[in-house]
Amino acid sequence: MSPLTEEAEVGVADGAPSLDEHLERLRATYTRLDPAATARAIAAGAVLVDIRPVAQRVVEGEVPGSVIVERNVLEWRFAPTSRHRHPAAPGPGDDRTVVIMCSEGYASSLAAVSLRELGVERATDLVGGFLAWQAAGLPVVPPASRARAVVPAV
């Protein structure tokens, strides 16, 4: 069980679902992708959207070619009717899959459901998030490489 899930279980009100139950119910409404399936989807034209905050990306690294849209603005950047849409967001008639990635695969589930509710029918998320992608040996830009690329040598 994730430390995040353990914390969420404390103080659950009578009759209210636990976070695990809530996630299970939401995840049952779509098909999630494991790292290998995500890599295949990207190769077929899917958009991988990294919603982790910059501090996490600096520590963990990044997936090459992913679209960076932090969680707090995701709906504005990917909702079909938003005038603030990201250029990578599928438009009307565009049936590309949008795979949401967070660090461990929890926030991404909530984000994928939110996008689906806004009309991004092929929104899904990466099971296990960035950490699962990295553990699967798929391409990553390591944090140290990214830092060297961003910080000029003195």
C-alpha positions as CSV (number, residue, x, y, z in Angstrom):
1,M,0.0,0.0,0.0
2,S,1.3,3.4,-0.9
3,P,2.1,5.9,2.0
4,L,-0.3,8.2,0.3
5,T,-3.1,5.6,0.4
6,E,-2.3,4.8,4.1
7,E,-2.7,8.5,5.0
8,A,-6.0,8.7,3.1
9,E,-7.5,5.8,5.1
10,V,-7.2,7.7,8.4
11,G,-10.4,9.3,9.5
12,V,-12.7,8.0,6.7
13,A,-16.3,9.2,7.5
14,D,-19.0,6.6,7.9
15,G,-20.4,5.6,4.5
16,A,-17.7,7.6,2.6
17,P,-15.5,5.5,0.4
18,S,-11.8,5.2,1.2
19,L,-9.4,6.6,-1.3
20,D,-8.6,3.0,-2.5
21,E,-12.3,2.4,-3.1
22,H,-12.7,5.7,-4.9
23,L,-9.8,5.0,-7.2
24,E,-11.0,1.4,-7.8
25,R,-14.4,2.7,-8.8
26,L,-13.0,5.4,-11.1
27,R,-10.4,3.1,-12.7
28,A,-13.1,0.6,-13.5
29,T,-14.5,3.1,-16.1
30,Y,-11.5,2.9,-18.4
31,T,-8.5,0.8,-19.4
32,R,-5.2,1.8,-17.8
33,L,-1.9,1.2,-19.6
34,D,1.1,-0.5,-18.1
35,P,4.6,0.9,-19.1
36,A,5.0,-1.5,-22.2
37,A,1.5,-0.7,-23.5
38,T,2.2,3.0,-22.9
39,A,5.4,2.8,-25.0
40,R,3.4,1.0,-27.8
41,A,0.7,3.6,-27.6
42,I,3.2,6.5,-27.9
43,A,4.8,4.7,-30.9
44,A,1.3,4.6,-32.5
45,G,0.8,8.4,-31.9
46,A,-0.5,8.7,-28.3
47,V,0.4,11.8,-26.3
48,L,2.2,11.2,-23.0
49,V,1.4,14.0,-20.6
50,D,3.6,14.4,-17.5
51,I,1.6,16.1,-14.7
52,R,4.3,16.0,-12.0
53,P,5.4,19.3,-10.5
54,V,8.8,20.6,-11.6
55,A,10.4,19.6,-8.3
56,Q,9.5,16.0,-8.8
57,R,10.7,16.0,-12.4
58,V,14.1,17.5,-11.3
59,V,14.6,14.7,-8.7
60,E,13.2,11.7,-10.7
61,G,13.9,12.6,-14.3
62,E,11.6,12.8,-17.4
63,V,10.4,10.7,-20.3
64,P,11.8,12.0,-23.5
65,G,9.1,13.5,-25.7
66,S,6.5,13.8,-23.0
67,V,4.3,16.9,-22.9
68,I,4.8,18.7,-19.6
69,V,1.5,20.1,-18.2
70,E,1.4,20.3,-14.5
71,R,-1.7,19.0,-12.8
72,N,-3.1,22.3,-11.7
73,V,-3.7,23.4,-15.3
74,L,-4.3,20.1,-17.1
75,E,-8.0,20.6,-17.7
76,W,-7.5,24.0,-19.2
77,R,-4.8,22.7,-21.5
78,F,-6.5,19.5,-22.7
79,A,-10.3,20.1,-22.5
80,P,-11.7,20.1,-26.1
81,T,-13.6,23.3,-25.5
82,S,-10.9,25.3,-23.7
83,R,-9.5,28.4,-25.4
84,H,-6.2,27.7,-23.5
85,R,-5.6,24.3,-25.1
86,H,-2.1,23.0,-25.5
87,P,-1.0,22.4,-29.1
88,A,-0.5,18.7,-28.4
89,A,-4.1,18.3,-27.1
90,P,-6.2,16.2,-29.5
91,G,-8.8,18.4,-31.2
92,P,-12.3,17.5,-32.5
93,G,-12.2,14.4,-34.6
94,D,-8.7,13.5,-33.3
95,D,-8.9,10.1,-31.8
96,R,-5.3,10.0,-30.3
97,T,-4.9,8.5,-26.9
98,V,-3.8,10.8,-24.1
99,V,-1.8,9.0,-21.4
100,I,-1.5,10.9,-18.1
101,M,1.6,10.2,-16.0
102,C,2.3,11.2,-12.5
103,S,5.0,9.7,-10.2
104,E,3.3,6.6,-9.0
105,G,-0.1,6.4,-10.8
106,Y,-2.5,7.8,-8.3
107,A,-3.0,11.5,-9.3
108,S,-2.9,10.4,-12.9
109,S,-6.0,8.3,-12.4
110,L,-8.0,11.2,-11.1
111,A,-6.7,13.4,-13.9
112,A,-7.6,10.9,-16.6
113,V,-11.1,10.6,-15.3
114,S,-11.4,14.4,-15.2
115,L,-10.3,14.7,-18.8
116,R,-12.7,11.9,-19.9
117,E,-15.6,13.8,-18.2
118,L,-14.6,16.9,-20.2
119,G,-14.8,15.0,-23.5
120,V,-11.3,13.5,-24.0
121,E,-12.7,10.1,-24.6
122,R,-9.3,8.3,-25.0
123,A,-7.7,9.7,-21.9
124,T,-6.1,7.1,-19.7
125,D,-3.1,6.8,-17.3
126,L,0.1,5.0,-16.8
127,V,-0.1,2.3,-14.1
128,G,2.6,2.9,-11.6
129,G,3.5,6.3,-13.2
130,F,7.0,7.5,-14.0
131,L,8.6,5.1,-11.4
132,A,7.1,2.1,-13.1
133,W,8.2,3.4,-16.6
134,Q,11.7,3.8,-15.2
135,A,11.7,0.4,-13.5
136,A,10.6,-1.2,-16.8
137,G,13.8,0.1,-18.3
138,L,12.1,2.4,-20.8
139,P,13.9,5.6,-21.9
140,V,14.3,8.4,-19.4
141,V,16.2,11.6,-19.1
142,P,18.0,11.1,-15.8
143,P,17.9,14.0,-13.3
144,A,21.7,14.6,-13.4
145,S,21.6,14.8,-17.2
146,R,18.8,17.3,-17.1
147,A,20.5,19.4,-14.5
148,R,23.7,19.6,-16.6
149,A,21.7,20.6,-19.6
150,V,19.9,23.3,-17.8
151,V,22.7,24.7,-15.6
152,P,25.5,26.3,-17.5
153,A,29.0,25.3,-16.6
154,V,31.0,27.9,-14.6
